[in-house]
């Protein structure tokens, strides 16, 4: 499944609820899922970690749907030619900088 296909799947399953909840409410769910991912990374099994990664991605995609951002296009535009900082496929930016 591509990122675009996943975004469309989430839109089909949840968009009506997500639109009503809005960006703020949906962002709160995302932050809760990030906390659950942190817990799983600290002490969860590999399967628990995988499921929490999926949840975080789903809620991120949900916010993109609510605000009308095509994530596949956005990711390709920003990262499709390499690091947005140095332009290299294998980043050469100094560690102190966020690429």
Secondary structure by P-SEA (a helix, b strand, c coil): ccaaaaaaaaaaccaaaaaaacaaaaaaaaaaaaaaaaaaaacccaaaaaaaaaaaaaaaaaaaaaaccaaaaaaaaaccccccccccccccccccccc
